[in-house]
Amino acid sequence: MARKKIVLVIVEGASDDTALGITLNQIFDRDSVHVHILHGDITTRKGIHSQNILSKIGNEVRTYARSQHYTAKDFKQIIHIIDTDGAYIPDNKIE
């Protein structure tokens, strides 16, 4: 029997995992869904911009894969879920 492929879902926090984990496992019932929590939005970190975001996310995926002893062939797909809460609020309005 073939080994299940991994669907890696990258989310910002534990509440995203709680909200989406069960549903994603149902959608990808033939695959193994793993949720990787970044503890914050990687797209808004200092030094991250449109020219380097793909490499930064790639680094996150490689780090996760190494820590779990996975290789590229173990993955079926990678999904990065971000939200836009606060994206359009000026810095002077954030407390």
Summary of the structure (lengths in Angstrom):
residues: 95
radius of gyration: 15.2
end to end distance: 53.9
largest distance: 57.0
contacts: 199
relative contact order: 0.23
helix: 41%
strand: 19%
